Amino acid sequence: METKAKTFDCVEMKRKAQEMLQDEFDSRRQEFATFTEFLNAKAKESDWVASILGRFSDPSK
């Protein structure tokens, strides 16, 4: 079996996502006491997170 070449680097993708979150936190630092508060606020803005949390609260979905 021949392996396929990856079209992206998972570690690099994660690093860039974390860097973007850190940059946004730094620019909005006055709004949040902690990075955790910032991440929770970002999660509440996300439709994807809401759908995942909905699945946890209602396993029939």
C-alpha positions in Angstrom: 0.0 0.0 0.0 1.4 3.3 -1.0 0.9 6.3 1.3 -0.5 9.6 0.0 1.5 12.8 0.3 -0.1 15.2 2.8 -1.4 18.4 1.3 -1.0 20.3 4.6 1.0 20.2 7.8 -1.3 19.6 10.8 1.2 21.1 13.3 1.6 24.2 11.2 -2.2 24.6 10.8 -2.6 24.3 14.6 0.2 26.8 15.3 -1.4 29.3 12.9 -4.8 28.9 14.5 -3.3 29.4 18.0 -1.4 32.4 16.7 -4.5 34.0 15.3 -6.4 33.5 18.6 -3.5 35.0 20.6 -3.4 38.0 18.3 -7.1 38.6 18.6 -6.9 38.2 22.4 -4.0 40.7 22.6 -6.1 43.2 20.6 -9.1 42.7 22.8 -7.3 42.2 26.1 -9.2 45.0 27.9 -12.4 43.1 27.4 -11.3 39.9 29.2 -9.6 39.2 32.5 -8.1 35.9 31.2 -7.4 34.0 28.0 -9.9 31.4 29.2 -12.7 34.1 29.4 -11.8 35.1 25.8 -11.9 31.5 24.6 -15.3 30.9 26.2 -16.6 34.1 24.6 -15.3 33.0 21.2 -16.9 29.6 21.7 -20.3 31.3 22.4 -20.0 33.1 19.1 -19.6 29.9 17.1 -22.5 28.0 15.5 -20.3 25.0 15.3 -19.6 25.0 19.0 -23.4 25.4 19.7 -24.2 22.4 17.6 -21.6 20.3 19.4 -22.8 21.4 22.8 -26.4 20.6 21.6 -25.4 17.1 20.8 -23.9 16.6 24.3 -27.1 17.9 26.0 -29.4 15.9 23.6 -27.8 12.6 22.5 -30.7 11.9 20.1 -29.4 14.6 17.7 
